[in-house]
C-alpha cells in the first residue's frame, strides 16, 4: 500500500485513471478541464521527487538523478500543453474540423501518451522502456491522424511504417543486451535492470555490446528524428493537431534521446567496446547541416519548425557524442531549453494558424502589425530557438561549440557552419511572417498567451542566470554519463 502512495507511482497512476475517466465523459468542456487537472497533479507529484526520493519501488521503477530531470520537464510541458489544448481543441470543434467524439478521444489519448512517456522515464527495465516508447508512438500515430483528412492519414501511416522499423531495430538491440548480460548476471529481470547492467557491463562481451548499441542508436534515433531516420517527423508535425506537435518536439524526442543515453552509460562501463561518440557526432552533424539547408525550402510553418527540431536533436546528439563534463552538461541543458522553447513556439504557431486559417508561410505576414502581442512573442521565441542571447539556448549552444573547439576542433567548423545556416533560414522566414504588410485574416486572437510567456520566461531566466543547485545537479549527471 505504501508503494502506491509515493509520487513515482502516482505519476503513472494519475494519467491512467484520467484516461479511463475521460473515455466516459461526454462533455468536451469538462473533459478538457479534467485533462488539465490530471496533468497538473502529475506535474505536482514530479516536483515532489526533487525533495523526496521514494524507496521500496521494487524492480520495475527507479528514481535517480538522470531520469528525474526528464520527468520534471516532461510533466511541466505536459501540463502547459494541456492548458493550450483546452482552447485550441475547442476552436477546432467550432471550426468543424473535429467532432465532440474526437475531443473525447483526444483528451483520453493525451493522458495515455503522458503516462507512456512517464513510464519510459521511470522504469528500471530495458524491455518495459521499449514497451512504453512503443505505446507512446502508437498513441501519437492515432492523434496525428485525428483529422481524418487524406494528408493526416498519410502522415500517420508514414509515421507508423517508419516508427515500426525504428522500434523493431530497438527491440533487436534490447534483446542483444539481454543476451550478453544473461551469462553474467543470470536469467530474468536482473539482466534487464539498468543498475545491474551498468554495474556488470565491464564483464559483458564487447563485440555484442557494440552491435547492440548500433541497433539501439538506429532504432531510438528514428524516434528522435535524427537524419537519415527523420522522414516521419515533418509530416507528423504538419498534419497533426498543433498541441501534439508541441509534445512531439518538446517531449517524445527527448524520451528517445534518454533511451540512447541509458544504453550509452552501459557501453561506457566496458573499456573494450568501441566509443559510441563518433557515431553520435556524425549523425548529429549530418542532422544539423541537412535540417539547416531544408529550412530554406519549407513553405508550411509547422514543417518549418519541425525541421528546426531535427536540427536541435542533432545538436544534442553531437554534444553527448562529444562527451566529457562540459559537453554532457551542455547536452542536458540544451534538451531542457529546446523542449521549453520549441513547445512554446508551437503554441504560438497554433495561435497563428487559427487566426490566419492557413499554415502557408506566404499567406502569413505582418503579424507584429495585425496582432502585435502574438507577433512579438513569435519574434522573441525565434530569437531564442536560433541560439541568440540572452536566452538559455544560447548558453547551451555556446557550451557545445566551446567544448567542440577544445576537444574536436576539426568538427567545430562544420558544427558552426550548420548553426549559421539554420540561423539564416530562421530569420529569413521570420522577416516575412512578423514584418511587412499584414495579409489574410485579421480575426482577434482569443486564446491565452500565458503558456507561451511562461515557457519563454523560463528560457530567458536560465539564459541570464542558472541557479547554483541546477548547475551542481547537471554537473553530477554529466559525470555519470561518462
C-alpha positions in Angstrom: 0.0 0.0 0.0 2.9 2.4 0.8 4.3 1.9 -2.7 1.0 3.0 -4.3 1.1 6.3 -2.3 4.5 7.6 -3.3 4.9 10.2 -6.1 6.7 7.9 -8.5 3.8 5.5 -8.8 1.3 8.5 -8.7 3.0 9.8 -11.8 1.9 6.6 -13.6 -1.5 6.1 -11.8 -2.9 9.6 -12.4 -2.7 9.6 -16.2 -4.0 6.0 -16.4 -7.0 6.9 -14.2 -7.6 10.1 -16.0 -7.5 8.3 -19.4 -10.2 5.8 -18.2 -12.3 8.6 -16.8 -12.1 10.7 -20.0 -13.4 7.9 -22.1 -16.7 8.2 -20.1 -17.1 12.0 -20.2 -19.3 13.2 -23.0 -18.9 17.0 -22.3 -15.8 18.2 -24.1 -15.5 21.2 -21.8 -15.4 19.1 -18.7 -13.1 16.6 -20.4 -10.6 19.5 -21.2 -10.6 20.6 -17.6 -10.1 17.0 -16.3 -7.2 16.7 -18.7 -5.6 19.9 -17.3 -6.2 18.8 -13.7 -4.6 15.4 -14.3 -1.6 17.0 -16.0 -1.2 19.5 -13.1 -1.4 16.7 -10.4 1.2 14.7 -12.3 3.5 17.7 -12.5 3.0 18.3 -8.8 4.0 14.7 -8.0 7.1 15.1 -10.2 8.1 18.2 -8.4 7.9 16.4 -5.1 10.5 14.0 -6.3 13.0 16.8 -6.1 12.8 16.7 -2.3 11.6 13.1 -1.7 13.2 10.1 -3.4 10.9 7.2 -2.7 12.3 3.9 -1.7 10.9 0.4 -2.0 9.9 0.8 -5.6 10.8 -2.8 -6.4 12.5 -4.0 -9.6 10.2 -2.2 -12.1 10.7 1.5 -11.2 13.6 3.7 -10.2 14.2 7.4 -9.5 17.7 8.7 -9.9 19.5 12.0 -10.8 19.2 11.3 -14.5 15.6 10.5 -15.0 14.2 13.0 -12.5 15.4 15.8 -14.8 13.4 14.4 -17.7 10.3 13.5 -15.5 10.0 17.1 -14.2 10.5 18.5 -17.7 8.1 16.0 -19.2 5.3 16.7 -16.8 5.8 20.5 -16.9 5.5 20.7 -20.7 2.6 18.2 -20.5 0.8 20.5 -18.1 1.3 23.7 -20.1 0.4 21.9 -23.3 -2.9 20.6 -21.7 -3.7 24.2 -20.9 -3.0 25.2 -24.5 -5.0 22.2 -25.8 -8.1 23.3 -23.9 -8.6 26.4 -26.1 -7.1 25.1 -29.3 -9.1 21.9 -29.5 -12.3 23.7 -28.6 -11.7 26.0 -31.5 -11.2 23.0 -33.8 -14.7 21.9 -32.8 -16.2 25.3 -33.5 -14.5 25.4 -36.9 -15.9 22.0 -37.8 -12.6 20.2 -38.1 -13.3 17.9 -35.2 -16.5 16.4 -33.6 -17.3 16.0 -29.9 -16.4 12.3 -30.1 -13.0 13.2 -31.5 -12.4 15.5 -28.5 -13.2 12.8 -26.0 -10.7 10.6 -27.9 -8.1 13.3 -28.0 -8.1 14.1 -24.2 -8.1 10.4 -23.3 -5.2 9.6 -25.7 -3.3 12.7 -24.4 -3.2 11.2 -20.9 -2.3 7.8 -22.3 0.6 9.5 -24.1 1.8 11.3 -21.0 1.5 8.1 -18.9 3.5 6.1 -21.5 6.3 8.7 -21.6 6.4 8.8 -17.8 6.7 5.1 -17.7 9.6 5.1 -20.2 11.4 7.5 -18.0 10.7 5.8 -14.7 11.1 2.2 -15.4 14.3 0.4 -14.5 13.7 -2.4 -17.0 15.0 -2.1 -20.6 12.2 -4.2 -22.1 9.5 -2.2 -20.2 11.0 1.0 -21.5 10.7 -0.3 -25.0 7.1 -1.2 -24.5 6.4 2.3 -23.1 8.0 4.1 -26.0 6.1 1.9 -28.4 2.8 2.7 -26.6 3.7 6.4 -26.8 4.4 6.0 -30.6 1.2 4.2 -31.3 -0.8 6.9 -29.3 0.8 9.8 -31.3 0.1 8.0 -34.6 -3.6 7.9 -33.7 -3.6 11.5 -32.7 -1.7 12.6 -35.8 -4.5 11.1 -37.9 -7.3 12.5 -35.9 -8.5 15.0 -38.6 -9.2 12.0 -40.9 -8.1 14.0 -44.0 -6.1 12.4 -46.7 -2.9 14.2 -45.7 -3.4 13.4 -42.0 -3.9 9.7 -42.6 -0.9 9.6 -45.0 1.3 11.3 -42.3 0.0 8.9 -39.7 0.7 5.9 -42.0 4.2 7.1 -42.8 4.9 7.6 -39.0 3.6 4.1 -38.4 5.8 2.5 -41.0 9.0 4.3 -40.1 8.3 4.1 -36.4 7.7 0.4 -36.7 11.1 -0.1 -38.4 12.8 2.0 -35.7 11.1 0.2 -32.8 12.0 -3.2 -34.4 15.6 -2.2 -34.5 15.5 -1.0 -30.9 13.8 -4.3 -29.9 16.6 -6.3 -31.5 19.2 -4.2 -29.7 17.4 -4.7 -26.4 17.4 -8.4 -26.9 21.1 -8.4 -27.7 21.7 -6.5 -24.4 19.7 -9.1 -22.5 21.6 -12.0 -24.3 25.0 -10.6 -23.4 24.0 -9.9 -19.8 22.4 -13.2 -19.1 25.5 -15.3 -18.8 27.0 -12.8 -16.3 24.0 -11.8 -14.1 21.6 -14.7 -14.7 18.1 -15.0 -16.2 15.1 -12.8 -15.7 14.9 -9.2 -14.5 18.5 -8.7 -13.3 19.6 -9.0 -16.9 17.2 -6.2 -17.9 17.7 -3.7 -15.0 19.7 -0.5 -15.5 21.6 -0.7 -12.2 22.6 -4.3 -12.8 23.6 -3.8 -16.4 25.7 -0.7 -15.5 27.4 -2.5 -12.6 28.4 -5.6 -14.6 28.9 -4.1 -18.0 32.7 -4.5 -17.8 32.2 -8.3 -17.9 30.0 -8.3 -21.0 31.1 -9.4 -24.4 32.3 -6.1 -26.0 31.6 -7.3 -29.6 27.9 -8.0 -28.9 27.6 -4.7 -26.9 28.9 -2.8 -29.9 26.4 -4.5 -32.3 23.6 -3.9 -29.8 24.3 -0.2 -29.5 24.3 0.3 -33.2 20.8 -1.2 -33.4 19.7 0.8 -30.4 21.1 4.0 -31.8 19.3 3.5 -35.2 16.1 2.4 -33.5 15.7 5.1 -31.0 17.4 7.6 -33.3 14.4 7.1 -35.6 12.2 8.2 -32.7 14.5 11.2 -32.0 14.2 12.3 -35.7 17.9 12.1 -36.4 18.9 12.1 -40.1 18.6 9.9 -42.1 15.8 8.5 -40.0 13.7 11.6 -39.8 11.2 11.4 -42.7 8.2 10.8 -40.5 8.7 13.9 -38.3 7.8 16.8 -40.7 4.6 15.2 -41.9 3.5 14.3 -38.3 4.1 17.9 -37.2 2.3 19.4 -40.2 -0.8 17.3 -40.3 -1.5 16.5 -36.6 -3.0 18.9 -34.0 -0.6 21.6 -33.0 -0.5 20.6 -29.3 0.7 17.2 -30.5 3.4 18.9 -32.5 4.5 20.6 -29.2 4.5 17.3 -27.4 6.4 15.5 -30.2 9.2 18.2 -30.4 9.3 19.1 -26.7 8.9 15.6 -25.1 8.8 12.5 -27.2 12.1 13.3 -29.0 13.7 13.7 -25.5 12.4 10.4 -24.4 14.2 8.7 -27.3 17.4 10.5 -26.5 17.1 9.4 -22.9 16.9 5.8 -24.0 20.1 6.2 -26.1 21.8 7.8 -23.1 20.9 4.9 -20.8 22.4 2.4 -23.1 25.4 4.6 -23.8 26.1 4.6 -20.0 26.2 0.8 -20.1 28.5 0.8 -23.1 30.8 3.3 -21.4 31.4 0.9 -18.4 33.1 -1.6 -20.7 36.6 -0.4 -21.7 36.9 -2.8 -24.6 33.9 -1.5 -26.6 34.1 1.0 -29.4 33.5 4.6 -28.4 29.9 5.5 -29.3 30.8 9.1 -29.6 32.0 9.2 -33.3 28.7 7.6 -34.5 26.6 10.0 -32.5 28.7 13.1 -33.5 28.4 12.0 -37.2 24.6 11.6 -37.0 24.4 14.9 -35.1 26.4 16.9 -37.6 24.5 15.4 -40.6 21.2 16.3 -38.9 22.3 19.9 -38.2 23.5 20.7 -41.7 20.7 18.8 -43.5 18.0 20.3 -41.4 19.5 23.8 -41.8 19.5 23.5 -45.6 16.0 22.1 -45.7 14.7 25.1 -43.7 15.2 27.3 -46.7 12.7 25.2 -48.8 9.9 24.9 -46.3 6.6 26.6 -47.2 4.5 25.3 -44.3 5.1 26.9 -41.0 4.7 23.7 -39.0 7.0 21.7 -41.3 9.5 24.6 -41.0 9.7 24.3 -37.2 9.7 20.5 -37.4 13.0 20.7 -39.3 14.2 23.1 -36.7 13.6 20.3 -34.2 15.6 17.9 -36.3 18.5 20.4 -36.2 18.3 20.7 -32.4 18.2 16.9 -31.9 21.4 16.9 -34.0 23.0 19.4 -31.6 22.0 17.2 -28.7 23.3 14.0 -30.3 26.6 15.8 -31.2 27.0 17.1 -27.6 26.5 13.7 -26.0 28.7 12.0 -28.6 31.5 14.5 -27.9 31.2 13.6 -24.2 33.1 14.9 -21.3 31.8 17.0 -18.4 31.2 20.2 -20.4 29.6 18.7 -23.5 27.3 16.4 -21.4 26.3 19.4 -19.3 25.6 21.4 -22.5 23.6 18.5 -23.9 21.4 18.2 -20.8 20.8 22.0 -20.7 20.0 22.1 -24.5 17.4 19.3 -24.1 15.6 21.3 -21.4 15.9 24.7 -23.3 14.8 23.2 -26.6 11.8 21.5 -25.0 10.6 24.7 -23.4 11.3 26.9 -26.4 10.1 24.7 -29.2 6.8 23.7 -27.4 6.3 27.5 -26.8 6.9 28.2 -30.5 4.3 25.6 -31.5 1.8 27.2 -29.0 2.4 30.5 -30.9 2.0 28.7 -34.3 -1.3 27.3 -33.1 -2.5 30.8 -32.4 -1.2 32.0 -35.8 -2.8 29.2 -37.9 -6.1 29.7 -36.0 -6.4 33.4 -36.8 -5.0 33.1 -40.3 -6.7 29.9 -41.1 -3.6 28.6 -43.0 -0.2 27.0 -42.5 1.3 28.5 -45.6 4.1 30.9 -44.7 3.5 33.0 -47.8 0.0 33.8 -46.5 1.2 34.8 -43.0 2.7 38.3 -43.0 2.9 41.4 -40.8 2.0 39.7 -37.5 3.6 42.5 -35.5 1.2 44.9 -37.1 -2.0 42.9 -37.2 -1.5 41.1 -33.9 1.3 42.9 -32.1 1.5 40.8 -28.9 1.5 37.5 -30.8 3.9 38.8 -33.4 6.5 40.0 -30.9 6.1 36.8 -28.9 7.0 34.9 -32.0 9.9 37.1 -32.7 11.3 36.6 -29.2 10.7 32.8 -29.5 12.6 32.6 -32.8 15.4 34.6 -31.4 15.6 32.1 -28.5 15.5 29.0 -30.7 18.1 30.5 -33.0 20.5 30.5 -30.1 21.0 34.2 -29.6 21.5 35.8 -26.2 20.1 36.4 -23.6 18.1 33.1 -23.9 19.1 29.7 -22.5 19.5 28.1 -25.9 22.4 30.5 -26.5 24.1 29.3 -23.3 23.8 25.6 -24.2 24.9 26.1 -27.8 27.8 28.2 -26.7 29.0 25.4 -24.3 28.6 22.8 -27.1 30.7 24.9 -29.5 33.3 25.7 -26.8 33.7 22.1 -26.0 34.0 21.2 -29.7 36.7 23.7 -30.2 38.6 22.4 -27.2 38.4 18.7 -28.0 37.5 18.2 -31.6 38.5 21.5 -33.5 38.1 19.8 -36.9 34.4 19.1 -36.1 33.8 22.5 -34.6 33.9 24.2 -38.0 31.1 22.2 -39.7 29.1 22.5 -36.4 29.3 26.3 -36.5 28.5 26.3 -40.3 25.4 24.2 -39.7 24.3 26.5 -36.9 24.8 29.6 -39.1 22.9 28.0 -41.9 19.9 27.4 -39.7 20.2 30.9 -38.2 19.9 32.5 -41.6 16.8 30.4 -42.5 15.1 31.2 -39.3 15.4 34.9 -39.7 14.7 34.8 -43.4 11.3 33.3 -42.7 10.7 35.4 -39.5 11.2 38.6 -41.5 8.2 37.8 -43.8 6.0 36.3 -41.1 6.4 39.1 -38.5 7.0 42.2 -40.5 5.7 43.9 -43.7 2.1 44.4 -44.7 -0.4 42.2 -42.9 -2.3 39.7 -45.1 -5.0 37.2 -44.6 -7.5 37.1 -41.7 -7.5 39.8 -39.1 -9.5 37.9 -36.6 -8.7 38.6 -33.0 -6.6 36.1 -31.0 -8.8 35.0 -28.1 -6.6 32.2 -26.8 -4.5 32.8 -23.7 -0.8 33.6 -24.3 0.2 32.6 -20.8 1.7 29.1 -21.6 3.9 30.7 -24.3 5.0 33.5 -22.0 5.7 31.1 -19.1 8.0 29.0 -21.3 9.7 32.0 -22.8 10.2 33.4 -19.3 11.9 30.2 -18.1 14.2 30.1 -21.1 15.1 33.8 -20.6 15.7 33.3 -16.8 18.1 30.3 -17.5 19.9 32.4 -20.1 20.6 35.2 -17.7 21.4 33.1 -14.6 21.5 29.4 -13.9 20.9 28.7 -10.2 23.8 27.0 -8.4 21.8 23.9 -7.4 20.8 23.3 -11.0 24.5 23.7 -12.1 25.7 21.2 -9.5 22.9 18.8 -10.3 23.6 18.9 -14.1 27.4 18.5 -13.4 26.8 15.4 -11.4 24.6 13.9 -14.2 27.2 14.9 -16.8 29.8 12.9 -14.8 27.5 9.9 -14.7 27.2 9.9 -18.4 30.9 9.5 -18.9 
